[in-house]
Amino acid sequence: MSSNLKNYEKFMYAHYNNETKKILRKFNSKAKIKIEQKRIRSSKSEVLRLVCDNKKILKHTKWKPKVNFDKGLDLTIGWFKEFKGYFRHDIYHV
């Protein structure tokens, strides 16, 4: 693995760690972030990391997001709270 890729992975881990902490704050949770080996993609996986980036669509189309990240997070959390009875929270959904 190149050093650039390793640095990118460190950056992405820090970024997602920050976003995860933001979600925990919104729930007023004192939960600790824990990485479980069973949730890490296998090295044989075609895709090791799923990373979303809307830069291309913003550059090449007239599409713009209707809400910012924080508002979208609030809406998503609200939706899951409203419909939590439809989801099992005690299992890992793939």
Phi and psi in degrees as GROMACS dihedral restraints (atoms count N, CA, C in turn):
[ dihedral_restraints ]
;  ai    aj    ak    al  type     phi  dphi    fc
    3     4     5     6     1   -70.6    20    10
    4     5     6     7     1   157.3    20    10
    6     7     8     9     1   -66.4    20    10
    7     8     9    10     1   -30.5    20    10
    9    10    11    12     1   -63.7    20    10
   10    11    12    13     1   -41.4    20    10
   12    13    14    15     1   -67.2    20    10
   13    14    15    16     1   -41.0    20    10
   15    16    17    18     1   -61.3    20    10
   16    17    18    19     1   -44.0    20    10
   18    19    20    21     1   -63.5    20    10
   19    20    21    22     1   -40.2    20    10
   21    22    23    24     1   -62.1    20    10
   22    23    24    25     1   -44.5    20    10
   24    25    26    27     1   -62.7    20    10
   25    26    27    28     1   -39.5    20    10
   27    28    29    30     1   -63.1    20    10
   28    29    30    31     1   -42.5    20    10
   30    31    32    33     1   -62.3    20    10
   31    32    33    34     1   -46.9    20    10
   33    34    35    36     1   -64.9    20    10
   34    35    36    37     1   -39.1    20    10
   36    37    38    39     1   -62.2    20    10
   37    38    39    40     1   -44.7    20    10
   39    40    41    42     1   -62.4    20    10
   40    41    42    43     1   -42.2    20    10
   42    43    44    45     1   -61.3    20    10
   43    44    45    46     1   -50.0    20    10
   45    46    47    48     1   -69.4    20    10
   46    47    48    49     1   -31.9    20    10
   48    49    50    51     1   -61.8    20    10
   49    50    51    52     1   -42.0    20    10
   51    52    53    54     1   -64.6    20    10
   52    53    54    55     1   -42.2    20    10
   54    55    56    57     1   -66.1    20    10
   55    56    57    58     1   -38.2    20    10
   57    58    59    60     1   -63.7    20    10
   58    59    60    61     1   -42.6    20    10
   60    61    62    63     1   -62.3    20    10
   61    62    63    64     1   -36.4    20    10
   63    64    65    66     1   -62.5    20    10
   64    65    66    67     1   -42.2    20    10
   66    67    68    69     1   -63.8    20    10
   67    68    69    70     1   -44.5    20    10
   69    70    71    72     1   -61.1    20    10
   70    71    72    73     1   -39.6    20    10
   72    73    74    75     1   -62.5    20    10
   73    74    75    76     1   -39.5    20    10
   75    76    77    78     1   -64.4    20    10
   76    77    78    79     1   -27.1    20    10
   78    79    80    81     1   -91.5    20    10
   79    80    81    82     1    -1.1    20    10
   81    82    83    84     1    57.5    20    10
   82    83    84    85     1    39.8    20    10
   84    85    86    87     1   -98.5    20    10
   85    86    87    88     1   145.0    20    10
   87    88    89    90     1  -104.3    20    10
   88    89    90    91     1    16.1    20    10
   90    91    92    93     1   -60.6    20    10
   91    92    93    94     1   148.6    20    10
   93    94    95    96     1   -98.3    20    10
   94    95    96    97     1   144.0    20    10
   96    97    98    99     1   -77.4    20    10
   97    98    99   100     1   126.0    20    10
   99   100   101   102     1  -131.1    20    10
  100   101   102   103     1   131.9    20    10
  102   103   104   105     1   -96.3    20    10
  103   104   105   106     1   122.5    20    10
  105   106   107   108     1  -104.1    20    10
  106   107   108   109     1   129.4    20    10
  108   109   110   111     1   -54.8    20    10
  109   110   111   112     1   -37.4    20    10
  111   112   113   114     1   -66.5    20    10
  112   113   114   115     1   -16.8    20    10
  114   115   116   117     1   -96.5    20    10
  115   116   117   118     1    -3.8    20    10
  117   118   119   120     1   -88.1    20    10
  118   119   120   121     1   133.7    20    10
  120   121   122   123     1   -63.5    20    10
  121   122   123   124     1   143.6    20    10
  123   124   125   126     1   -63.8    20    10
  124   125   126   127     1   148.1    20    10
  126   127   128   129     1   -64.9    20    10
  127   128   129   130     1   -15.9    20    10
  129   130   131   132     1   -85.6    20    10
  130   131   132   133     1    -5.3    20    10
  132   133   134   135     1   -67.0    20    10
  133   134   135   136     1   144.3    20    10
  135   136   137   138     1   -65.4    20    10
  136   137   138   139     1   -34.1    20    10
  138   139   140   141     1  -122.3    20    10
  139   140   141   142     1   116.9    20    10
  141   142   143   144     1   -84.9    20    10
  142   143   144   145     1   -35.8    20    10
  144   145   146   147     1  -132.2    20    10
  145   146   147   148     1   135.5    20    10
  147   148   149   150     1  -101.4    20    10
  148   149   150   151     1   113.1    20    10
  150   151   152   153     1  -125.1    20    10
  151   152   153   154     1   127.4    20    10
  153   154   155   156     1  -101.4    20    10
  154   155   156   157     1   135.1    20    10
  156   157   158   159     1  -148.0    20    10
  157   158   159   160     1   122.9    20    10
  159   160   161   162     1   -97.4    20    10
  160   161   162   163     1    13.4    20    10
  162   163   164   165     1   -59.8    20    10
  163   164   165   166     1   -41.0    20    10
  165   166   167   168     1   -65.6    20    10
  166   167   168   169     1   -45.6    20    10
  168   169   170   171     1   -66.4    20    10
  169   170   171   172     1   -34.9    20    10
  171   172   173   174     1   -66.7    20    10
  172   173   174   175     1   -38.3    20    10
  174   175   176   177     1   -73.5    20    10
  175   176   177   178     1   -38.7    20    10
  177   178   179   180     1  -103.3    20    10
  178   179   180   181     1    -1.6    20    10
  180   181   182   183     1  -137.1    20    10
  181   182   183   184     1   178.9    20    10
  183   184   185   186     1   -96.9    20    10
  184   185   186   187     1     6.7    20    10
  186   187   188   189     1   -67.3    20    10
  187   188   189   190     1   139.3    20    10
  189   190   191   192     1  -137.8    20    10
  190   191   192   193     1   143.2    20    10
  192   193   194   195     1   -65.5    20    10
  193   194   195   196     1   144.8    20    10
  195   196   197   198     1   -82.5    20    10
  196   197   198   199     1   -24.6    20    10
  198   199   200   201     1  -133.4    20    10
  199   200   201   202     1   154.8    20    10
  201   202   203   204     1   -82.1    20    10
  202   203   204   205     1   175.5    20    10
  204   205   206   207     1   -57.6    20    10
  205   206   207   208     1   -48.4    20    10
  207   208   209   210     1   -63.3    20    10
  208   209   210   211     1   -41.6    20    10
  210   211   212   213     1   -65.6    20    10
  211   212   213   214     1   -42.5    20    10
  213   214   215   216     1   -61.6    20    10
  214   215   216   217     1   -38.4    20    10
  216   217   218   219     1   -64.2    20    10
  217   218   219   220     1   -44.5    20    10
  219   220   221   222     1   -60.2    20    10
  220   221   222   223     1   -43.7    20    10
  222   223   224   225     1   -64.3    20    10
  223   224   225   226     1   -42.1    20    10
  225   226   227   228     1   -65.4    20    10
  226   227   228   229     1   -45.7    20    10
  228   229   230   231     1   -61.4    20    10
  229   230   231   232     1   -42.8    20    10
  231   232   233   234     1   -60.2    20    10
  232   233   234   235     1   -41.7    20    10
  234   235   236   237     1   -63.2    20    10
  235   236   237   238     1   -46.7    20    10
  237   238   239   240     1   -64.4    20    10
  238   239   240   241     1   -37.2    20    10
  240   241   242   243     1   -63.8    20    10
  241   242   243   244     1   -41.4    20    10
  243   244   245   246     1   -66.3    20    10
  244   245   246   247     1   -37.0    20    10
  246   247   248   249     1  -111.8    20    10
  247   248   249   250     1    24.3    20    10
  249   250   251   252     1   -61.5    20    10
  250   251   252   253     1   -23.0    20    10
  252   253   254   255     1   -67.3    20    10
  253   254   255   256     1   -14.7    20    10
  255   256   257   258     1   -89.0    20    10
  256   257   258   259     1    -6.8    20    10
  258   259   260   261     1  -125.2    20    10
  259   260   261   262     1   137.5    20    10
  261   262   263   264     1   -82.6    20    10
  262   263   264   265     1   123.1    20    10
  264   265   266   267     1   -94.1    20    10
  265   266   267   268     1    -6.2    20    10
  267   268   269   270     1   -94.6    20    10
  268   269   270   271     1     5.0    20    10
  270   271   272   273     1  -128.0    20    10
  271   272   273   274     1   160.8    20    10
  273   274   275   276     1   -90.7    20    10
  274   275   276   277     1   117.5    20    10
  276   277   278   279     1   -88.1    20    10
  277   278   279   280     1   129.0    20    10
